[in-house]
Amino acid sequence: MKITLDMIDPQLRRTAARAVDYRGLPPACTFVGDLEPFHDETVAYVKNLREAGVPVAFELFEGAYHGFDGMVPKAEISQRAIRFVMDWFAWAVRTCFAAQTL
């Protein structure tokens, strides 16, 4: 299925984690470190998406804190996180985006 912005409630485009009903949201990709202040919220968000049948790519990075991938981008753990997101994004570009017209 191809996703277009008009298919998504405008409020959910900005605040999907606050949704009550997660059905119909587009595929998602996220990661979190186990030392991240938003760890529990991220894990709950992923759980809610999966329970609603939304495809989710998720990785938990042990020993990682908030913003680790940006603060130390050359660290091995950061490289794995960046690769995870970039691989998912490449998949999304191939499979999720509607054709664009000029």
C-alpha positions in Angstrom: 0.0 0.0 0.0 1.3 3.4 -0.9 1.0 6.1 1.8 0.2 9.7 1.1 -0.1 12.5 3.7 -3.8 13.0 3.0 -4.4 9.5 4.4 -3.1 10.5 7.8 -5.0 12.6 10.3 -3.2 16.0 10.5 -3.0 15.8 14.3 -1.3 12.4 14.1 1.3 13.7 11.7 2.7 15.7 14.6 1.8 13.7 17.7 1.4 10.0 16.7 2.7 8.8 20.0 -0.3 10.5 21.7 -2.8 8.7 19.6 -5.5 6.5 21.1 -6.1 4.5 17.9 -3.0 3.6 16.1 -4.7 1.7 13.2 -3.9 3.1 9.8 -0.7 4.9 10.7 2.2 4.4 8.2 5.1 2.1 8.8 7.5 3.4 11.5 11.1 3.0 12.4 12.6 4.0 15.7 15.4 3.0 18.1 16.1 3.8 21.7 18.9 3.2 24.2 18.2 1.5 27.5 19.6 4.5 29.3 17.4 6.9 27.3 15.0 9.1 29.4 12.2 8.3 26.8 12.9 4.6 26.8 9.6 3.6 28.4 7.6 5.9 26.1 9.3 4.6 23.0 8.8 1.0 23.9 5.1 1.7 24.7 4.7 3.5 21.3 6.2 0.5 19.5 4.0 -1.9 21.4 0.9 0.2 20.5 1.8 0.4 16.8 2.4 -3.4 16.6 -0.8 -4.2 18.4 -2.7 -2.1 15.8 -1.0 -4.0 13.0 1.3 -1.2 12.0 4.7 -2.4 10.6 7.4 -1.2 13.0 11.2 -1.6 12.7 12.6 -1.2 16.3 16.0 -1.7 17.9 17.0 -1.3 21.5 20.6 -0.4 22.0 22.0 -1.5 25.4 24.2 1.1 27.2 23.0 3.9 24.9 21.8 7.3 26.2 19.7 10.0 24.5 21.3 11.3 21.3 24.2 8.8 21.4 24.2 8.5 17.6 24.6 12.2 17.1 27.0 12.8 20.0 29.5 10.1 19.0 28.5 9.2 15.4 31.8 7.2 14.8 31.2 4.9 17.7 30.4 1.3 16.7 27.0 1.4 18.5 26.1 4.7 16.7 27.1 3.3 13.4 24.8 0.3 14.0 21.9 2.7 14.9 22.6 4.9 11.8 22.8 1.9 9.5 19.6 0.5 11.0 17.7 3.7 10.2 19.2 4.2 6.8 18.5 0.6 5.7 14.9 1.0 6.9 14.6 4.4 5.1 15.9 2.8 1.8 13.2 0.1 2.2 10.5 2.7 2.9 11.5 4.8 -0.2 11.2 1.6 -2.3 7.9 0.4 -0.9 5.9 3.1 0.9 6.0 6.3 -0.9 3.5 7.2 -3.5 4.8 8.3 -6.9 5.4 12.1 -7.0 4.4 14.3 -9.8 6.0 17.6 -10.8 
